[in-house]
Amino acid sequence: DTVVFVEVKARTTLAAALESVTPRMRHRIAGAARYFLAKNEKLAGCALRFDVIALAPPFYWRHLDNAFAPPA
């Protein structure tokens, strides 16, 4: 019953990947989520979650569940 929107960022370090999800980027992701939900009315009652997955070479990763709340 949850729709999860996942932003995946790959950079040279995990810190750089996480820092790349800026307030502006979060705003754009939330806008894309609103558009998606408007086109898929059957999902209107579902809970929303915004996750971030950060990747860095060679095989480092970090998954942040519920990384941010959508901007109002």
N, C-alpha and C positions, 0 to 999 in steps of 0.2 A: 504493500500500500504506500510505498515511498518512491518518488521519482528522484533519481540522483543525477545531478549534472557534474561531470568530472572535467576539470581543467588539468591537462598534462603539460608540464614544462620541463624541457631538457636544457641544461646549461653546463658550464665547466665545473661548477660546484653546486652542492645541494642548496647552500645559502643563496647563491645567485638565482637559482631556479625558484626558490620560495619568494625571494624579493621581487621577482618579475611579475607576480600577481598583485598588481598595484590597485589602488582604489578605482582608477579609471577602468582597468581590466575587469574588476569585479562588477562594476556597473554594466559593462558590455555583456558579460556572462549572464547577469540577471535579466537584461533585456532580451537576450536570445532565449532564455528560459520562458519568459512571458510570451514571446512569439510562438515558441513550440507548444506551450500549453493552450494558447488560443486556437491553434490548428488541430489540437488533439483534445477535444472537449471531454472525452471519456476519462481523462486523467485529472479533471478539474478538482476532484475531491481528495486527491492524493497529497500526502505530505511531501515537502520538498527538502532536498539536502544538496549542499554545494561542497564537493570534495576537491582537493588538490593533490596531484601526484607529481613529485619532483624527482627528476632523474639526473644523474651525473656519471661520467665515465669513471672507472670502467663498468662497474655493476652496482652503483649505489642508488638507492631509491628511498623515498619517504612518502607515505600515504597519510594525508590529514583528512580524517572523517569530519564532516560538518565544519569545514575550514572557515567559512564565513557565512553570515546572514545576508540575504539580499538587501541591497540599499533600498530605502523607502522611496 
